[in-house]
Amino acid sequence: MRMKRSLVFFFLGTWVLTGCAARRYRPAPIVPTESASRLESRNLGDSGLQVFLEANLGHPVAPWPPKTWGLGMLSLAALYFDPTLETARARVAEAQAAVVTAGARPNPSLSVAPGIPSSYLFNLDFAVPIETASKRGHRIESARSLEHAARFDLADSAWKVRSGVRIALLNYLLASRSLDLLRSEEQVRREQADILAQRFSVGEIPRPEVDLARIELSKTHLAISTAEGQIAEAKAALAASIGIPVAGLQELTFLWSDLDSPPSTESLSPGQIQREAVLNRLDVRRSLAQYAAAEADLQLEISKQYPDLQIGPGYTYEEKKNFFTLGLSTTLPLFNRNQGPIAEAEARRKEAAAAFLEKQAQVIAGSERALALYDAALRELTEADESLHKLQDAQLQMMKQAVQVGEEDRLALNGVRIESSAVTRTRLDALARAQKALGELEDAVQRPLDPGDIFPTNPESPVLNKAPKDSQR
């Protein structure tokens, strides 16, 4: 009877100790007003952002905050602020936890049967489950593959954030240049209308010529108003792409040093672009990781054909006598050998393989199309630079010289300036198409094609996996 009580106390003590080591629930309530207040207070002068930038740039950023921001620093700021990355990081954390779950070994079981109806009867059974056929290893392999897929998804989300910042910054800078051109043209057209009004007043020209000049001046006024609205919209889109309110971009200057000189197509061969797309595209690598998970799942289902074991000692107390036994139990695979789940896993593996090949084909076709569009846009930009723009500059210089020697008047010079402004706008449109085509080409290979532009696309990069502290945000 004394041994019986000792065993009971031993197992009760073990249960109490394991219960003390258990994790406890910690509430994490969301207060919408507080989160909204934090979002509204975000700006590029955040001290936490300074630490984040300096850690990833490898050099101090002084003075802080800087007045001029380029694509690289704005992209890193978006990695710091953008909430979509927090969602992707949470999925990575969930996948990491799934690896822990997959590697967990099954707990032993304890069965206690007290003496009923007699106090001289007592049974205690302790069983340790044993997994066979490497089931645990296959579970871990599947979970690790899905963790890799989650990391690729995080890197893909980071690239999409960078791509959004690039598009928004490009639209803002192009809209600003367009507005500057329209304002310069407005000055020329106002001067032209004044000259024509003076000539009409002395009877040199008819009234319709003055009215036509004033109509063109009114059109320019309207175009300026439209351009100002486009700039406000582009700045709001830029702020949204970074993850801050538009008020956080006030009194800042944005710079893109290589905006007017996109890389030549000679430096981007079709073979290189295709290799980069197939090898570097994060969604392709994610599909490959998902296929590896599907293959591990199939191996797991095949290994489930072999039943697990339950082994452990037993103790029985009966009429002041102690009996010790060693038991072994298993499931007999008499009615099925896991055929259904194996067939499902095989089908999922085929589906994952087909999805991978489909993604590869789409990536190759998309990269070829993007390169062709970029080549056409770059040739158009080169033509605008070498033909139209240079020809118009030469004509403008000749007209200025003619006005200085008295061969032409200021009205003719204004006409040439207006034509030059139109050519400059044509060149700006060609530049916009070339840069947008370059952005699509970069999206096709998911890496910057400008040698001076460095952006982290490695899924293991600490820039992506280490979330900034909420207190810094």
C-alpha positions, 0 to 999 in steps of 0.5 A: 500500500505504501508503494501505491501511495508513492507512485500516485504522489510521484505522478501527481508531482510530475503533472504539477511541475509540467503544468507550472512550465506551461505558457500563459495567455497574454492579451494583446488588445487593438485600440483603433484610436491609438493605432490611427494616431500612430499612423497619422504621426509617422514622418521621415524624421522618425528617430527609429527610421534613422537607426534603421537606415544607418544600420542598413546603409552602413554609414551615418545619415547626417544631418537628420532628417535629410532634406533630399531623398532618393529612391534607395532611402525612400525604399528602405523607409517603406520597408520600415513603415509599410504594414504589408511587410508586417503581415508577411513577417507574421506569416514567416513567424507562423511558418517557423512555429509550424516547424516547431510543431512538426518536430514535436515528439508525441507525449507519453500517456499515463493511465491510472485506475484506482481501487473501485470497489475494493481499495486493494485494487489499483492499476497504473499504465505508462505508454511511450508512443514511437513513430515509425518510418521517419514520419517526424522527419518528413513532417519537419521537411515539409514545414521547413519547405513551407517556411522557405516559401513564406520567406520568399513571399516576404521578399516578394512583398518587399520587392512589390513595396520597392516597385510601388515606391519607384512608380510613385517617385517617378510619377511625382518627378515627371509631374513636377517637370511637366509643371515646370515646362508648362509654367515656362511656356505660360510666360512665353505665351503671355509675352506673345499675347502682349506683343500681339495685343500691342501690334493690334492696337496700332493696326498691324494685325487683325483681332483674331490673331490676338484672340488665338494667342489668348486662347492658347494662353488660357489652355496653358493656364488650364494645363497648369491647374491640371498638372498641379492636381497631378502633383498633389495626387502623385505626392499622396501616392508616394506617401502611401507607397512609403506608409506615411501620411502626405504631411510627412513629405512636406518641405522635402526634396526628391532626387533621382540622379539617373532618371535621364539616363536609363541603362542601354539595352546592350548591357541587358542581353535577352539571355541574361534577362531570361536567366535572371528571371528564371533564377532570381524571381522570388515567386518561382523560388517560392513555387519550388519550395511549395513543390518540395513541401508537397513532395515531403507530404507525399513521403509522409503519407506513404510512411503512414502505411506503417503503424506507430507503436505504443510501448511502456510498463504497467503496474497492478496492485492487487490484494497486497501484491505488486505486479509489473508488466511491459506492454506493446500496442499498435494499429493493425492496417487490415482495412486500409493502407492509407491509399486515399491520403497517398493518392491525394498527396500525389495529386497535390504534388502533380499540381505543385509541379504544374504550377511551377512549370506554369510560373516558369513559362509566364516568367520567361514570356513576361521577361521577353515582353518587358525587354522588347517594350524597354528596347522600343521605349529606349529607341524612342527616347534616343530618337527624341534626344538625338534628333528632335531635341538637338535640332530644336536647340540649334534652331533656338540658338540661331533665332536668338542670334537673329534677334540680337542682330535685328534680323528677326523680332521677339515674336518669332523667338517666342514661337521657336520657344513654344515649339521647343517646349512642345519638343521637350514635353515629347522628350519627357513623355518618351522618358516616362515610357522608357522608365516605366518600361525599365520598371516592368523589366526590373519587376520581371527579374525582381532586382534593380538593373541600375548598378548603383541601386542596391535593394535587399531581395535575399529572403534571409536578409535581416532587413526583411526579417527583423521588424522595427520596434513598435516603440520606434514607429 
